[in-house]
Each structure stands twice: as structure tokens, then as C-alpha cells.
Amino acid sequence: MRAFPPNSYLLLGGLAALALACGSKQTNGPLPTSAAGMAGAVQAGSSTVDTPGSGGEGGSAGAISGGAAGALSMAGAIGMLGGTGGAAAGGATGDSAAGGSAPMTCPASAAFCEDFEAYASAQDLSPTWSTSVTGGMLAVDDSKPFAGKRALHMSGPAGMAHSELIVKQGAPLFPLLGGGYFGRAELWLTSVPSGGVHVNYVQSSGMLPASTQLAKYGWGSMFGKILAGYTIRDTEQGAPVTDCSKPATSTLPTGRWVCVEWQFDGVEPGMHLWFDGSEVSDAVVSKTGTQCATGTPPGGVWRAPTFANLSLGFAQYQVWSNPTEMWLDNVALGPERIGCPQP
């Protein structure tokens, strides 16, 4: 493990839970629950794991809520795991099994970096990360690192809803400066599910200020295109009272490493997304989206919560005929835009 910059934080464990399930393009609906679909689901403390196969939300995004690390429930998959994170910021875009370059140092603008080099396997991820796996596989291996020798590797079977997620929540990182934050990760995805299959890759949620409600921002895809999502819930396990989205015409690049950057802005409520340093202009959310499957946010504004967590990975909420595979490397979070590594 390499040294963090002076403004870095050592993060505590704990499980945030993801809830996202789209029944159809505009309607909410629970997913069927099965033994296979629930395999590997993690529930810790007061957190709610609402993953594919356990029922959830429709339209755009579910809620991730905080809670202290507690009981662990899992069946044949990765649950809450152990270890400390490495610091990284990216490097040359290699894809060989052994990695094409040495891991880079953490950018000065980042509050937290992770390159997965410090973990021998997924079992070592805790307490830096909590995990939630439903029906798929989560590993740390050398099959396709962006830089260095290891990356996070996620895969899911065909013919079922599934999720493979790592989760960061709570102090001292969250709430990160209170008003939102920037993130960056290197991502390799074999394919993007087509049709009315909703997938989420990046999510962050928390309590709305001066409210008892939970709200969540999320980046994902549906009908093979980028989708920004926003939900509000009265309770962690309740159905969304507001479920809105903004579909884009842009697609997530596949079959190669892509530098994905995002901003969840709580000051001027909105969301931004960049691929390889270029903003995805038709995916920008400025105060509001374009459609709601359920309810309407007060004043039409996607009011940001006090962000308390981050969930990264692959969450597929409907059945797709193809298997999925994804690698994640060189995660960085901070109060300023971090940028992509130079090739």
C-alpha cells in the first residue's frame, strides 16, 4: 500500500445498500425473489440490502442507506470482506493479465484513492469496502488490471437479475464536504444490456436536509443508453414516492478501458458525467430530469441529499439473455474534479 496525500482519509467499513429495480420503462415493479437471486446478499446493521432478486424500485434508481456494520447474511458469494485499500490514480491503459504498468500515486486533489493492489482476494476488501453480491461473482484478481497487477472483477450469469457491488459509507469520508463530490474510476465492460434492462453503475444517497426522507442520485443505463436517476423514499425499505430519470442517447463504451468521471452536486443540484475527459452533454442533469415514473419531486427539483455513501459496481435489475462481465480499477474521490490519467 502506498501513502495517501495529506488530505486523505482512512475509511471505516459499514454497509450501504442498493435498491434499484425497473419493471418497465415507466413503471415500478418488484422482481421475483428466488434462492439463486438472493445468494450472496449482504445485510449489515440497520442497512437495507435491496438488490436484484429481492424486489425494489422501478424507473431510475433505488435508495442506498447507511448503518453500522453488523450481521452478515450470505449464501455462496462474497459478503462483508476484510482488508485495507491501496492508493492509486491510474496509469497507462494496459489490459494484460499481469498489468501493463506500475500503479500510479494518488492525485493531490483526491480525498480517497483505491487501486485494489493491497488485496490478495475479495475476502480482504473489508473494512475499507463493504460488499453486496446477489447471484454473481466479485473478485480481486489479475485477469485485466488497468494499471499495476490487480483490479476488481465482477461477473453475472445470463437469465437472471444480479448485482456485484462495493460500498463505501460514513465518516470520515462521508459526508464529503457536505455539498457533493467528484469521482473517477477506470471501467471495462464487456457489453451493455439492451431492451428494458436497467443497470446501475454509480449511486450515492443520504437524508434530504431538514427532512426525514432519503434521496439518491444514480448513473446507469437502460435500453442500452445512459440513464441518470433520482429517487426519494419515506423509509429505507418503502417504495419510492418519487422515481425520476433522464435518459440520454449516449452509450457507455465497451470492450476497452474507459475513464468514467462523475459529479453529484448538492449545492446547485445536478449531475455530470464524463467519458475519457469529455462531458456526456446529453446526460447532464441541471436541477431536474425529463420524466418521472412515480411522483414528482417538490418544485420539480432533484434536491440532493447529504451524501452519506457510494456504491460502485454492476446491478442488473431485469433478466437479460447474456452474461455480463466488468472490471473496475483506480477509483478516486474528492471535492474537486480529479481528471483522467494521461495515456
C-alpha positions in Angstrom: 0.0 0.0 0.0 1.3 3.4 -0.9 1.0 6.6 1.1 -2.1 8.8 0.8 -1.8 12.5 0.3 -2.1 14.6 3.5 -5.8 15.3 2.9 -6.7 11.6 2.5 -8.9 9.8 4.9 -8.8 6.2 6.2 -12.3 4.9 5.7 -14.4 2.8 8.0 -16.4 -0.2 6.9 -20.2 -0.5 7.1 -22.7 -1.5 4.6 -24.7 0.8 2.4 -27.4 -0.9 0.4 -28.5 -0.6 -3.1 -32.1 -0.6 -4.2 -32.8 -0.3 -7.9 -35.3 -2.2 -9.9 -37.0 -1.1 -13.1 -40.0 -3.2 -14.1 -40.6 -1.4 -17.4 -39.6 1.8 -18.9 -42.1 3.9 -17.0 -43.4 1.6 -14.3 -42.3 0.3 -10.9 -42.4 -3.4 -10.1 -40.8 -5.9 -7.8 -38.6 -8.5 -9.1 -39.2 -12.2 -8.4 -37.3 -13.5 -5.4 -35.6 -16.8 -5.7 -32.9 -18.8 -3.8 -30.5 -18.1 -6.6 -31.3 -14.5 -6.8 -30.7 -14.0 -3.1 -27.4 -15.9 -3.0 -24.7 -13.7 -1.5 -27.0 -10.8 -0.4 -25.5 -8.8 2.5 -27.3 -7.1 5.3 -25.3 -5.2 7.9 -26.7 -3.4 10.9 -29.6 -1.1 10.1 -28.7 -1.0 6.4 -31.1 -2.4 3.9 -29.8 -4.6 1.0 -32.4 -4.2 -1.7 -30.7 -5.9 -4.6 -31.9 -7.6 -7.8 -33.9 -10.6 -6.9 -35.2 -9.1 -3.6 -37.7 -6.7 -5.0 -37.1 -2.9 -5.2 -37.8 0.1 -7.3 -38.5 1.0 -10.9 -37.8 3.8 -13.3 -34.4 5.1 -12.4 -32.7 4.3 -9.1 -33.1 2.9 -5.6 -32.0 4.1 -2.3 -28.7 3.3 -0.5 -28.9 3.9 3.2 -26.3 3.9 5.9 -25.9 1.8 9.0 -23.2 0.4 11.2 -21.6 -2.9 10.1 -23.5 -5.7 11.8 -25.0 -9.1 10.9 -23.8 -10.8 7.7 -26.0 -13.0 5.6 -24.6 -14.7 2.6 -25.0 -17.9 0.6 -22.1 -19.0 -1.6 -20.9 -15.5 -2.6 -18.8 -12.6 -1.2 -20.3 -10.9 1.8 -18.7 -8.3 4.0 -15.0 -8.7 3.5 -11.7 -7.5 5.0 -8.5 -5.5 4.3 -7.2 -2.1 3.7 -7.2 -0.2 0.4 -4.3 0.9 -1.8 -3.8 4.4 -3.1 -3.9 4.9 -6.9 -4.8 7.3 -9.6 -4.5 5.4 -12.8 -1.8 4.8 -15.3 -1.2 3.5 -18.8 -4.2 1.7 -20.3 -3.0 -1.9 -20.2 -5.2 -5.0 -20.3 -2.8 -7.9 -19.9 -3.2 -10.4 -17.1 -0.1 -9.1 -15.3 -0.8 -5.4 -15.9 0.9 -3.1 -18.3 2.3 -0.5 -15.9 3.1 0.2 -12.3 0.3 1.7 -10.2 0.3 5.5 -10.0 0.2 7.7 -7.0 -3.0 9.3 -5.6 -3.8 12.7 -7.1 -3.3 15.6 -4.7 -6.9 16.7 -5.3 -8.3 13.3 -4.2 -9.5 12.6 -0.6 -9.5 8.9 -1.2 -8.0 6.5 -3.8 -8.2 2.8 -4.4 -6.2 0.6 -6.8 -7.0 -2.8 -5.3 -3.3 -3.7 -5.2 -3.3 -4.3 -1.5 -5.8 -7.1 -1.6 -4.9 -10.7 -2.3 -8.6 -11.5 -2.9 -12.1 -10.1 -2.4 -12.1 -11.5 1.1 -9.6 -8.8 2.0 -11.7 -5.8 1.0 -13.2 -5.1 4.4 -13.1 -2.8 6.3 -12.2 -0.4 3.5 -15.2 -1.6 1.5 -18.4 -3.4 2.2 -19.8 -5.7 -0.5 -23.1 -6.9 -1.7 -23.3 -9.8 -4.2 -26.6 -11.3 -5.5 -26.3 -14.2 -7.9 -23.0 -13.1 -9.4 -19.3 -13.1 -8.6 -17.0 -10.5 -7.1 -13.2 -11.0 -7.0 -9.9 -9.1 -6.9 -7.6 -10.7 -9.4 -5.0 -10.2 -12.2 -7.3 -11.0 -15.1 -7.5 -7.5 -16.5 -5.8 -4.7 -14.4 -5.9 -1.1 -15.8 -2.5 -0.5 -14.1 -0.5 -2.5 -11.6 -1.4 -6.1 -11.2 -4.9 -6.3 -9.8 -8.4 -4.9 -10.4 -11.9 -5.6 -9.1 -13.6 -8.2 -11.3 -17.4 -8.7 -11.4 -19.4 -11.2 -13.4 -23.0 -12.2 -13.6 -24.9 -15.1 -15.2 -27.3 -14.9 -18.1 -31.0 -15.3 -17.4 -31.3 -13.7 -14.0 -31.2 -10.4 -12.2 -27.9 -10.0 -10.3 -25.6 -7.4 -8.6 -21.9 -7.2 -7.7 -21.2 -4.1 -5.6 -18.7 -2.5 -3.4 -19.9 0.1 -1.0 -18.3 3.0 0.9 -20.2 4.9 3.6 -20.0 7.0 6.7 -17.3 9.1 8.5 -14.7 10.2 7.9 -15.2 10.3 4.1 -18.9 11.0 4.0 -20.4 13.4 4.1 -17.6 14.7 1.9 -17.6 18.5 2.3 -21.4 18.2 2.7 -22.3 19.7 -0.7 -21.4 16.9 -3.1 -18.3 15.4 -4.6 -16.5 14.2 -7.7 -15.5 10.6 -8.5 -13.3 8.9 -11.1 -12.9 5.2 -12.0 -11.5 3.1 -14.8 -14.1 0.8 -16.1 -14.1 -2.1 -18.6 -17.5 -3.6 -19.5 -17.9 -6.4 -22.0 -21.4 -5.3 -23.1 -24.3 -3.1 -22.0 -27.7 -4.9 -21.6 -30.2 -4.0 -24.2 -34.0 -3.6 -24.1 -35.8 -2.6 -21.0 -33.0 -3.9 -18.7 -31.9 -1.3 -16.2 -28.4 -1.4 -14.8 -26.8 0.9 -12.3 -23.0 1.5 -12.0 -22.6 4.5 -9.6 -25.0 5.5 -6.8 -24.9 7.8 -3.8 -27.6 8.6 -1.3 -28.4 10.1 2.1 -31.0 12.0 4.0 -32.6 15.1 2.5 -31.6 18.2 4.6 -34.3 19.1 7.1 -36.3 16.1 6.2 -37.0 12.5 7.2 -36.8 11.3 3.6 -34.0 9.6 1.8 -32.9 10.6 -1.7 -30.5 9.1 -4.2 -28.6 10.1 -7.3 -27.5 7.3 -9.7 -25.8 6.7 -13.0 -26.8 3.7 -15.0 -28.1 2.5 -18.4 -31.4 1.3 -19.8 -32.3 0.4 -23.4 -28.5 0.3 -23.9 -28.3 4.1 -23.3 -27.0 6.2 -20.4 -29.7 6.9 -17.7 -29.5 9.4 -14.8 -31.8 8.5 -12.0 -33.3 10.2 -8.9 -35.5 8.7 -6.2 -37.0 9.8 -2.9 -38.2 7.3 -0.2 -40.0 7.8 3.1 -38.3 4.8 4.6 -35.3 2.6 3.6 -37.5 -0.4 2.6 -40.5 1.5 1.4 -41.5 2.0 -2.3 -40.2 5.2 -3.8 -42.5 8.2 -3.5 -40.6 9.9 -6.3 -38.8 8.0 -9.1 -37.5 10.1 -11.9 -34.9 9.8 -14.7 -33.2 11.5 -17.6 -32.5 9.1 -20.5 -29.6 10.1 -22.8 -28.8 9.0 -26.4 -25.1 8.3 -25.5 -23.8 4.9 -24.7 -21.2 3.6 -22.4 -18.1 2.4 -24.3 -17.5 -1.3 -24.1 -14.6 -3.7 -24.8 -12.0 -1.3 -23.6 -10.9 0.7 -20.6 -12.9 3.9 -20.3 -12.2 6.6 -17.7 -15.6 7.4 -16.1 -15.9 10.6 -14.1 -19.0 11.9 -12.3 -20.1 14.8 -10.1 -23.0 14.6 -7.7 -23.6 18.3 -7.0 -25.6 19.2 -3.8 -25.1 23.0 -4.0 -26.5 23.6 -7.4 -28.5 20.3 -7.6 -27.4 18.3 -10.5 -25.3 15.5 -12.0 -22.5 15.4 -14.5 -20.8 12.6 -16.3 -17.5 12.4 -18.4 -16.0 9.6 -20.5 -12.3 9.8 -21.2 -12.3 13.5 -20.2 -15.2 14.6 -22.4 -18.5 15.5 -20.8 -21.6 13.5 -21.8 -23.6 16.6 -22.7 -27.0 14.9 -23.2 -26.7 13.3 -19.8 -26.2 16.5 -17.8 -28.8 17.0 -15.1 -29.3 20.6 -14.0 -31.8 20.7 -11.2 -34.3 18.3 -12.8 -34.6 15.4 -15.2 -37.1 14.8 -18.0 -39.5 12.1 -16.8 -40.9 10.5 -13.6 -42.4 7.0 -13.3 -43.7 7.8 -9.8 -44.4 11.1 -8.2 -42.8 14.5 -8.8 -40.1 16.0 -6.6 -41.1 19.2 -4.8 -40.8 22.1 -7.2 -39.7 19.7 -9.8 -36.1 19.9 -8.5 -33.8 16.8 -7.9 -32.9 18.1 -4.5 -29.7 16.5 -3.4 -29.3 14.6 -0.1 -26.4 14.9 2.3 -24.5 12.2 0.5 -23.6 9.5 3.0 -22.3 6.7 0.8 -21.1 5.5 -2.6 -22.0 2.2 -4.3 -19.9 1.1 -7.3 -20.3 -2.0 -9.5 -22.8 -3.7 -11.6 -26.5 -4.0 -10.7 -28.8 -5.6 -13.3 -32.5 -5.5 -12.3 -34.1 -7.5 -15.0 -33.3 -10.7 -16.8 -31.0 -10.5 -19.8 -30.1 -13.3 -22.1 -26.4 -12.7 -22.0 -23.9 -13.0 -19.2 -22.1 -9.8 -18.0 -18.5 -9.1 -17.0 -17.0 -5.9 -15.7 -13.6 -4.7 -14.3 -13.1 -1.7 -12.1 -9.8 0.0 -11.2 -8.2 3.2 -9.9 -11.1 4.7 -8.0 -10.6 8.3 -6.7 -13.0 10.6 -4.8 -12.6 14.2 -3.8 -14.1 17.7 -3.5 -12.7 18.8 -6.9 -12.7 17.2 -10.4 -9.9 14.6 -10.4 -9.4 14.1 -14.1 -8.2 11.1 -16.1 -4.6 9.7 -16.2 -2.6 10.5 -19.3 -2.1 7.6 -21.7 
